[in-house]
Amino acid sequence: MLTVDEYMALRRLISSERESEGSTIVERAVDQVAKKTKRRASAYSRKYKAAFKKVSTRYKNKNGTWRKGGFKAAVKAAHKAVKK
């Protein structure tokens, strides 16, 4: 069984170890994030985005909120428009 003082000393030791290791871990993580390239949107998703923007106004109320079932209908209509 550990005394309170021994326990606190052990916690301080562990936290100081983490801090010294953490700086190198963070640097490696930052390097990996910087190397990643962003995904390019597919041609279909770009066309769908444009079609959804056009169609969405028909399925919204005057105040800009979606009508009941409007979002689902807009998605369906946009997919149908892109197919053409």
PDB file as gemmi writes it, atoms N, CA and C in Angstrom:
CRYST1    1.000    1.000    1.000  90.00  90.00  90.00 P 1                      
ATOM      1  N   MET A   1       0.838  -1.178   0.000  1.00  0.00           N  
ATOM      2  CA  MET A   1       0.000   0.000   0.000  1.00  0.00           C  
ATOM      3  C   MET A   1       0.888   1.249   0.000  1.00  0.00           C  
ATOM      4  N   LEU A   2       0.506   2.219  -0.808  1.00  0.00           N  
ATOM      5  CA  LEU A   2       1.265   3.460  -0.901  1.00  0.00           C  
ATOM      6  C   LEU A   2       0.724   4.503   0.062  1.00  0.00           C  
ATOM      7  N   THR A   3       1.624   5.323   0.574  1.00  0.00           N  
ATOM      8  CA  THR A   3       1.172   6.453   1.374  1.00  0.00           C  
ATOM      9  C   THR A   3       0.765   7.557   0.411  1.00  0.00           C  
ATOM     10  N   VAL A   4       0.106   8.554   0.932  1.00  0.00           N  
ATOM     11  CA  VAL A   4      -0.356   9.675   0.106  1.00  0.00           C  
ATOM     12  C   VAL A   4       0.837  10.396  -0.527  1.00  0.00           C  
ATOM     13  N   ASP A   5       1.898  10.581   0.234  1.00  0.00           N  
ATOM     14  CA  ASP A   5       3.079  11.267  -0.285  1.00  0.00           C  
ATOM     15  C   ASP A   5       3.731  10.463  -1.412  1.00  0.00           C  
ATOM     16  N   GLU A   6       3.832   9.151  -1.237  1.00  0.00           N  
ATOM     17  CA  GLU A   6       4.427   8.306  -2.268  1.00  0.00           C  
ATOM     18  C   GLU A   6       3.568   8.332  -3.539  1.00  0.00           C  
ATOM     19  N   TYR A   7       2.252   8.293  -3.343  1.00  0.00           N  
ATOM     20  CA  TYR A   7       1.332   8.322  -4.470  1.00  0.00           C  
ATOM     21  C   TYR A   7       1.468   9.626  -5.257  1.00  0.00           C  
ATOM     22  N   MET A   8       1.512  10.742  -4.559  1.00  0.00           N  
ATOM     23  CA  MET A   8       1.638  12.047  -5.218  1.00  0.00           C  
ATOM     24  C   MET A   8       2.978  12.176  -5.937  1.00  0.00           C  
ATOM     25  N   ALA A   9       4.045  11.654  -5.345  1.00  0.00           N  
ATOM     26  CA  ALA A   9       5.361  11.682  -5.975  1.00  0.00           C  
ATOM     27  C   ALA A   9       5.347  10.859  -7.258  1.00  0.00           C  
ATOM     28  N   LEU A  10       4.692   9.722  -7.210  1.00  0.00           N  
ATOM     29  CA  LEU A  10       4.577   8.859  -8.391  1.00  0.00           C  
ATOM     30  C   LEU A  10       3.783   9.548  -9.499  1.00  0.00           C  
ATOM     31  N   ARG A  11       2.715  10.233  -9.133  1.00  0.00           N  
ATOM     32  CA  ARG A  11       1.915  10.964 -10.123  1.00  0.00           C  
ATOM     33  C   ARG A  11       2.726  12.076 -10.776  1.00  0.00           C  
ATOM     34  N   ARG A  12       3.501  12.809  -9.963  1.00  0.00           N  
ATOM     35  CA  ARG A  12       4.346  13.881 -10.513  1.00  0.00           C  
ATOM     36  C   ARG A  12       5.382  13.326 -11.473  1.00  0.00           C  
ATOM     37  N   LEU A  13       5.954  12.206 -11.139  1.00  0.00           N  
ATOM     38  CA  LEU A  13       6.954  11.554 -11.985  1.00  0.00           C  
ATOM     39  C   LEU A  13       6.341  11.149 -13.322  1.00  0.00           C  
ATOM     40  N   ILE A  14       5.162  10.559 -13.276  1.00  0.00           N  
ATOM     41  CA  ILE A  14       4.485  10.128 -14.503  1.00  0.00           C  
ATOM     42  C   ILE A  14       4.127  11.330 -15.368  1.00  0.00           C  
ATOM     43  N   SER A  15       3.614  12.389 -14.765  1.00  0.00           N  
ATOM     44  CA  SER A  15       3.214  13.555 -15.553  1.00  0.00           C  
ATOM     45  C   SER A  15       4.430  14.245 -16.181  1.00  0.00           C  
ATOM     46  N   SER A  16       5.551  14.276 -15.465  1.00  0.00           N  
ATOM     47  CA  SER A  16       6.747  14.898 -16.044  1.00  0.00           C  
ATOM     48  C   SER A  16       7.281  14.046 -17.198  1.00  0.00           C  
ATOM     49  N   GLU A  17       7.163  12.721 -17.104  1.00  0.00           N  
ATOM     50  CA  GLU A  17       7.562  11.827 -18.201  1.00  0.00           C  
ATOM     51  C   GLU A  17       6.712  12.093 -19.425  1.00  0.00           C  
ATOM     52  N   ARG A  18       5.413  12.225 -19.220  1.00  0.00           N  
ATOM     53  CA  ARG A  18       4.490  12.474 -20.331  1.00  0.00           C  
ATOM     54  C   ARG A  18       4.801  13.793 -21.008  1.00  0.00           C  
ATOM     55  N   GLU A  19       5.111  14.819 -20.228  1.00  0.00           N  
ATOM     56  CA  GLU A  19       5.411  16.129 -20.800  1.00  0.00           C  
ATOM     57  C   GLU A  19       6.644  16.076 -21.671  1.00  0.00           C  
ATOM     58  N   SER A  20       7.675  15.368 -21.232  1.00  0.00           N  
ATOM     59  CA  SER A  20       8.905  15.309 -22.013  1.00  0.00           C  
ATOM     60  C   SER A  20       8.700  14.482 -23.282  1.00  0.00           C  
ATOM     61  N   GLU A  21       7.896  13.406 -23.196  1.00  0.00           N  
ATOM     62  CA  GLU A  21       7.599  12.600 -24.373  1.00  0.00           C  
ATOM     63  C   GLU A  21       6.602  13.307 -25.270  1.00  0.00           C  
ATOM     64  N   GLY A  22       5.685  14.041 -24.668  1.00  0.00           N  
ATOM     65  CA  GLY A  22       4.601  14.682 -25.412  1.00  0.00           C  
ATOM     66  C   GLY A  22       5.074  15.647 -26.463  1.00  0.00           C  
ATOM     67  N   SER A  23       6.147  16.368 -26.175  1.00  0.00           N  
ATOM     68  CA  SER A  23       6.617  17.359 -27.138  1.00  0.00           C  
ATOM     69  C   SER A  23       7.056  16.696 -28.438  1.00  0.00           C  
ATOM     70  N   THR A  24       7.732  15.541 -28.352  1.00  0.00           N  
ATOM     71  CA  THR A  24       8.159  14.863 -29.578  1.00  0.00           C  
ATOM     72  C   THR A  24       6.972  14.228 -30.280  1.00  0.00           C  
ATOM     73  N   ILE A  25       6.019  13.720 -29.525  1.00  0.00           N  
ATOM     74  CA  ILE A  25       4.829  13.117 -30.128  1.00  0.00           C  
ATOM     75  C   ILE A  25       4.026  14.170 -30.874  1.00  0.00           C  
ATOM     76  N   VAL A  26       3.871  15.332 -30.282  1.00  0.00           N  
ATOM     77  CA  VAL A  26       3.115  16.410 -30.915  1.00  0.00           C  
ATOM     78  C   VAL A  26       3.801  16.858 -32.197  1.00  0.00           C  
ATOM     79  N   GLU A  27       5.127  16.973 -32.174  1.00  0.00           N  
ATOM     80  CA  GLU A  27       5.857  17.385 -33.373  1.00  0.00           C  
ATOM     81  C   GLU A  27       5.640  16.388 -34.504  1.00  0.00           C  
ATOM     82  N   ARG A  28       5.686  15.092 -34.200  1.00  0.00           N  
ATOM     83  CA  ARG A  28       5.458  14.070 -35.230  1.00  0.00           C  
ATOM     84  C   ARG A  28       4.039  14.151 -35.771  1.00  0.00           C  
ATOM     85  N   ALA A  29       3.083  14.386 -34.894  1.00  0.00           N  
ATOM     86  CA  ALA A  29       1.684  14.469 -35.322  1.00  0.00           C  
ATOM     87  C   ALA A  29       1.469  15.673 -36.227  1.00  0.00           C  
ATOM     88  N   VAL A  30       2.107  16.795 -35.907  1.00  0.00           N  
ATOM     89  CA  VAL A  30       1.985  17.999 -36.730  1.00  0.00           C  
ATOM     90  C   VAL A  30       2.592  17.761 -38.107  1.00  0.00           C  
ATOM     91  N   ASP A  31       3.733  17.070 -38.174  1.00  0.00           N  
ATOM     92  CA  ASP A  31       4.358  16.757 -39.452  1.00  0.00           C  
ATOM     93  C   ASP A  31       3.458  15.884 -40.305  1.00  0.00           C  
ATOM     94  N   GLN A  32       2.805  14.895 -39.699  1.00  0.00           N  
ATOM     95  CA  GLN A  32       1.926  14.003 -40.449  1.00  0.00           C  
ATOM     96  C   GLN A  32       0.715  14.744 -40.987  1.00  0.00           C  
ATOM     97  N   VAL A  33       0.158  15.649 -40.209  1.00  0.00           N  
ATOM     98  CA  VAL A  33      -1.005  16.415 -40.647  1.00  0.00           C  
ATOM     99  C   VAL A  33      -0.615  17.328 -41.806  1.00  0.00           C  
ATOM    100  N   ALA A  34       0.560  17.924 -41.746  1.00  0.00           N  
ATOM    101  CA  ALA A  34       1.000  18.827 -42.796  1.00  0.00           C  
ATOM    102  C   ALA A  34       1.220  18.083 -44.112  1.00  0.00           C  
ATOM    103  N   LYS A  35       1.607  16.823 -44.068  1.00  0.00           N  
ATOM    104  CA  LYS A  35       1.894  16.060 -45.274  1.00  0.00           C  
ATOM    105  C   LYS A  35       0.635  15.585 -45.983  1.00  0.00           C  
ATOM    106  N   LYS A  36      -0.479  15.428 -45.255  1.00  0.00           N  
ATOM    107  CA  LYS A  36      -1.706  14.912 -45.852  1.00  0.00           C  
ATOM    108  C   LYS A  36      -2.259  15.903 -46.875  1.00  0.00           C  
ATOM    109  N   THR A  37      -2.701  15.379 -48.004  1.00  0.00           N  
ATOM    110  CA  THR A  37      -3.326  16.229 -49.004  1.00  0.00           C  
ATOM    111  C   THR A  37      -4.835  16.106 -48.867  1.00  0.00           C  
ATOM    112  N   LYS A  38      -5.519  17.160 -49.207  1.00  0.00           N  
ATOM    113  CA  LYS A  38      -6.966  17.143 -49.097  1.00  0.00           C  
ATOM    114  C   LYS A  38      -7.560  16.347 -50.242  1.00  0.00           C  
ATOM    115  N   ARG A  39      -8.670  15.710 -49.956  1.00  0.00           N  
ATOM    116  CA  ARG A  39      -9.380  14.924 -50.947  1.00  0.00           C  
ATOM    117  C   ARG A  39     -10.071  15.875 -51.920  1.00  0.00           C  
ATOM    118  N   ARG A  40     -10.035  15.530 -53.200  1.00  0.00           N  
ATOM    119  CA  ARG A  40     -10.697  16.350 -54.206  1.00  0.00           C  
ATOM    120  C   ARG A  40     -12.102  15.816 -54.401  1.00  0.00           C  
ATOM    121  N   ALA A  41     -13.071  16.707 -54.447  1.00  0.00           N  
ATOM    122  CA  ALA A  41     -14.459  16.293 -54.625  1.00  0.00           C  
ATOM    123  C   ALA A  41     -14.633  15.692 -56.014  1.00  0.00           C  
ATOM    124  N   SER A  42     -15.438  14.642 -56.101  1.00  0.00           N  
ATOM    125  CA  SER A  42     -15.667  13.980 -57.386  1.00  0.00           C  
ATOM    126  C   SER A  42     -16.531  14.869 -58.273  1.00  0.00           C  
ATOM    127  N   ALA A  43     -16.542  14.567 -59.549  1.00  0.00           N  
ATOM    128  CA  ALA A  43     -17.338  15.337 -60.500  1.00  0.00           C  
ATOM    129  C   ALA A  43     -18.821  15.235 -60.141  1.00  0.00           C  
ATOM    130  N   TYR A  44     -19.253  14.033 -59.755  1.00  0.00           N  
ATOM    131  CA  TYR A  44     -20.653  13.836 -59.396  1.00  0.00           C  
ATOM    132  C   TYR A  44     -21.032  14.681 -58.183  1.00  0.00           C  
ATOM    133  N   SER A  45     -20.186  14.704 -57.170  1.00  0.00           N  
ATOM    134  CA  SER A  45     -20.534  15.462 -55.965  1.00  0.00           C  
ATOM    135  C   SER A  45     -20.579  16.961 -56.239  1.00  0.00           C  
ATOM    136  N   ARG A  46     -19.741  17.440 -57.149  1.00  0.00           N  
ATOM    137  CA  ARG A  46     -19.788  18.873 -57.517  1.00  0.00           C  
ATOM    138  C   ARG A  46     -21.084  19.185 -58.256  1.00  0.00           C  
ATOM    139  N   LYS A  47     -21.499  18.296 -59.168  1.00  0.00           N  
ATOM    140  CA  LYS A  47     -22.752  18.496 -59.905  1.00  0.00           C  
ATOM    141  C   LYS A  47     -23.943  18.409 -58.950  1.00  0.00           C  
ATOM    142  N   TYR A  48     -23.884  17.459 -58.009  1.00  0.00           N  
ATOM    143  CA  TYR A  48     -24.952  17.296 -57.038  1.00  0.00           C  
ATOM    144  C   TYR A  48     -25.078  18.545 -56.171  1.00  0.00           C  
ATOM    145  N   LYS A  49     -23.961  19.090 -55.779  1.00  0.00           N  
ATOM    146  CA  LYS A  49     -23.968  20.293 -54.937  1.00  0.00           C  
ATOM    147  C   LYS A  49     -24.695  21.436 -55.637  1.00  0.00           C  
ATOM    148  N   ALA A  50     -24.377  21.632 -56.912  1.00  0.00           N  
ATOM    149  CA  ALA A  50     -25.014  22.707 -57.683  1.00  0.00           C  
ATOM    150  C   ALA A  50     -26.506  22.440 -57.852  1.00  0.00           C  
ATOM    151  N   ALA A  51     -26.854  21.193 -58.153  1.00  0.00           N  
ATOM    152  CA  ALA A  51     -28.263  20.844 -58.349  1.00  0.00           C  
ATOM    153  C   ALA A  51     -29.044  21.012 -57.043  1.00  0.00           C  
ATOM    154  N   PHE A  52     -28.441  20.633 -55.928  1.00  0.00           N  
ATOM    155  CA  PHE A  52     -29.121  20.751 -54.633  1.00  0.00           C  
ATOM    156  C   PHE A  52     -29.388  22.212 -54.305  1.00  0.00           C  
ATOM    157  N   LYS A  53     -28.431  23.079 -54.595  1.00  0.00           N  
ATOM    158  CA  LYS A  53     -28.627  24.509 -54.325  1.00  0.00           C  
ATOM    159  C   LYS A  53     -29.783  25.073 -55.143  1.00  0.00           C  
ATOM    160  N   LYS A  54     -29.884  24.650 -56.404  1.00  0.00           N  
ATOM    161  CA  LYS A  54     -30.981  25.117 -57.258  1.00  0.00           C  
ATOM    162  C   LYS A  54     -32.326  24.629 -56.756  1.00  0.00           C  
ATOM    163  N   VAL A  55     -32.397  23.363 -56.418  1.00  0.00           N  
ATOM    164  CA  VAL A  55     -33.656  22.705 -56.074  1.00  0.00           C  
ATOM    165  C   VAL A  55     -34.126  23.063 -54.672  1.00  0.00           C  
ATOM    166  N   SER A  56     -33.214  23.303 -53.755  1.00  0.00           N  
ATOM    167  CA  SER A  56     -33.561  23.431 -52.332  1.00  0.00           C  
ATOM    168  C   SER A  56     -34.573  24.539 -52.056  1.00  0.00           C  
ATOM    169  N   THR A  57     -34.560  25.617 -52.822  1.00  0.00           N  
ATOM    170  CA  THR A  57     -35.479  26.731 -52.542  1.00  0.00           C  
ATOM    171  C   THR A  57     -36.938  26.314 -52.700  1.00  0.00           C  
ATOM    172  N   ARG A  58     -37.205  25.332 -53.557  1.00  0.00           N  
ATOM    173  CA  ARG A  58     -38.584  24.865 -53.755  1.00  0.00           C  
ATOM    174  C   ARG A  58     -39.118  24.106 -52.546  1.00  0.00           C  
ATOM    175  N   TYR A  59     -38.243  23.601 -51.727  1.00  0.00           N  
ATOM    176  CA  TYR A  59     -38.654  22.770 -50.601  1.00  0.00           C  
ATOM    177  C   TYR A  59     -38.479  23.472 -49.254  1.00  0.00           C  
ATOM    178  N   LYS A  60     -38.351  24.787 -49.285  1.00  0.00           N  
ATOM    179  CA  LYS A  60     -38.207  25.560 -48.056  1.00  0.00           C  
ATOM    180  C   LYS A  60     -39.390  26.501 -47.869  1.00  0.00           C  
ATOM    181  N   ASN A  61     -39.624  26.890 -46.619  1.00  0.00           N  
ATOM    182  CA  ASN A  61     -40.658  27.875 -46.311  1.00  0.00           C  
ATOM    183  C   ASN A  61     -40.123  29.270 -46.613  1.00  0.00           C  
ATOM    184  N   LYS A  62     -41.005  30.261 -46.508  1.00  0.00           N  
ATOM    185  CA  LYS A  62     -40.593  31.645 -46.773  1.00  0.00           C  
ATOM    186  C   LYS A  62     -39.507  32.117 -45.802  1.00  0.00           C  
ATOM    187  N   ASN A  63     -39.540  31.610 -44.574  1.00  0.00           N  
ATOM    188  CA  ASN A  63     -38.549  32.043 -43.587  1.00  0.00           C  
ATOM    189  C   ASN A  63     -37.228  31.281 -43.700  1.00  0.00           C  
ATOM    190  N   GLY A  64     -37.125  30.361 -44.668  1.00  0.00           N  
ATOM    191  CA  GLY A  64     -35.869  29.660 -44.898  1.00  0.00           C  
ATOM    192  C   GLY A  64     -35.745  28.303 -44.242  1.00  0.00           C  
ATOM    193  N   THR A  65     -36.735  27.920 -43.432  1.00  0.00           N  
ATOM    194  CA  THR A  65     -36.682  26.599 -42.802  1.00  0.00           C  
ATOM    195  C   THR A  65     -37.206  25.553 -43.782  1.00  0.00           C  
ATOM    196  N   TRP A  66     -36.820  24.314 -43.564  1.00  0.00           N  
ATOM    197  CA  TRP A  66     -37.263  23.233 -44.442  1.00  0.00           C  
ATOM    198  C   TRP A  66     -38.724  22.915 -44.180  1.00  0.00           C  
ATOM    199  N   ARG A  67     -39.476  22.640 -45.255  1.00  0.00           N  
ATOM    200  CA  ARG A  67     -40.844  22.167 -45.095  1.00  0.00           C  
ATOM    201  C   ARG A  67     -40.813  20.752 -44.540  1.00  0.00           C  
ATOM    202  N   LYS A  68     -41.977  20.243 -44.126  1.00  0.00           N  
ATOM    203  CA  LYS A  68     -42.049  18.879 -43.614  1.00  0.00           C  
ATOM    204  C   LYS A  68     -41.700  17.916 -44.750  1.00  0.00           C  
ATOM    205  N   GLY A  69     -40.656  17.136 -44.557  1.00  0.00           N  
ATOM    206  CA  GLY A  69     -40.211  16.197 -45.594  1.00  0.00           C  
ATOM    207  C   GLY A  69     -39.489  16.881 -46.742  1.00  0.00           C  
ATOM    208  N   GLY A  70     -39.221  18.148 -46.592  1.00  0.00           N  
ATOM    209  CA  GLY A  70     -38.628  18.937 -47.677  1.00  0.00           C  
ATOM    210  C   GLY A  70     -37.190  18.586 -47.973  1.00  0.00           C  
ATOM    211  N   PHE A  71     -36.394  18.353 -46.937  1.00  0.00           N  
ATOM    212  CA  PHE A  71     -34.977  18.048 -47.165  1.00  0.00           C  
ATOM    213  C   PHE A  71     -34.839  16.738 -47.930  1.00  0.00           C  
ATOM    214  N   LYS A  72     -35.600  15.737 -47.507  1.00  0.00           N  
ATOM    215  CA  LYS A  72     -35.544  14.431 -48.170  1.00  0.00           C  
ATOM    216  C   LYS A  72     -35.973  14.564 -49.629  1.00  0.00           C  
ATOM    217  N   ALA A  73     -37.013  15.335 -49.881  1.00  0.00           N  
ATOM    218  CA  ALA A  73     -37.499  15.538 -51.246  1.00  0.00           C  
ATOM    219  C   ALA A  73     -36.473  16.302 -52.085  1.00  0.00           C  
ATOM    220  N   ALA A  74     -35.800  17.273 -51.466  1.00  0.00           N  
ATOM    221  CA  ALA A  74     -34.790  18.054 -52.180  1.00  0.00           C  
ATOM    222  C   ALA A  74     -33.610  17.180 -52.572  1.00  0.00           C  
ATOM    223  N   VAL A  75     -33.194  16.286 -51.676  1.00  0.00           N  
ATOM    224  CA  VAL A  75     -32.092  15.372 -51.962  1.00  0.00           C  
ATOM    225  C   VAL A  75     -32.458  14.489 -53.145  1.00  0.00           C  
ATOM    226  N   LYS A  76     -33.666  13.955 -53.113  1.00  0.00           N  
ATOM    227  CA  LYS A  76     -34.132  13.071 -54.179  1.00  0.00           C  
ATOM    228  C   LYS A  76     -34.185  13.820 -55.512  1.00  0.00           C  
ATOM    229  N   ALA A  77     -34.711  15.041 -55.491  1.00  0.00           N  
ATOM    230  CA  ALA A  77     -34.820  15.835 -56.707  1.00  0.00           C  
ATOM    231  C   ALA A  77     -33.452  16.211 -57.258  1.00  0.00           C  
ATOM    232  N   ALA A  78     -32.502  16.504 -56.379  1.00  0.00           N  
ATOM    233  CA  ALA A  78     -31.150  16.872 -56.819  1.00  0.00           C  
ATOM    234  C   ALA A  78     -30.468  15.688 -57.466  1.00  0.00           C  
ATOM    235  N   HIS A  79     -30.609  14.498 -56.892  1.00  0.00           N  
ATOM    236  CA  HIS A  79     -30.026  13.289 -57.489  1.00  0.00           C  
ATOM    237  C   HIS A  79     -30.641  13.032 -58.869  1.00  0.00           C  
ATOM    238  N   LYS A  80     -31.943  13.242 -58.957  1.00  0.00           N  
ATOM    239  CA  LYS A  80     -32.633  13.033 -60.232  1.00  0.00           C  
ATOM    240  C   LYS A  80     -32.161  14.045 -61.276  1.00  0.00           C  
ATOM    241  N   ALA A  81     -31.932  15.278 -60.860  1.00  0.00           N  
ATOM    242  CA  ALA A  81     -31.476  16.329 -61.777  1.00  0.00           C  
ATOM    243  C   ALA A  81     -30.059  16.032 -62.295  1.00  0.00           C  
ATOM    244  N   VAL A  82     -29.228  15.485 -61.445  1.00  0.00           N  
ATOM    245  CA  VAL A  82     -27.837  15.182 -61.849  1.00  0.00           C  
ATOM    246  C   VAL A  82     -27.811  14.036 -62.842  1.00  0.00           C  
ATOM    247  N   LYS A  83     -28.725  13.076 -62.685  1.00  0.00           N  
ATOM    248  CA  LYS A  83     -28.785  11.940 -63.592  1.00  0.00           C  
ATOM    249  C   LYS A  83     -29.002  12.359 -65.031  1.00  0.00           C  
ATOM    250  N   LYS A  84     -29.802  13.421 -65.228  1.00  0.00           N  
ATOM    251  CA  LYS A  84     -30.145  13.869 -66.589  1.00  0.00           C  
ATOM    252  C   LYS A  84     -28.931  14.330 -67.357  1.00  0.00           C  
TER     253      LYS A  84                                                      
END                                                                             
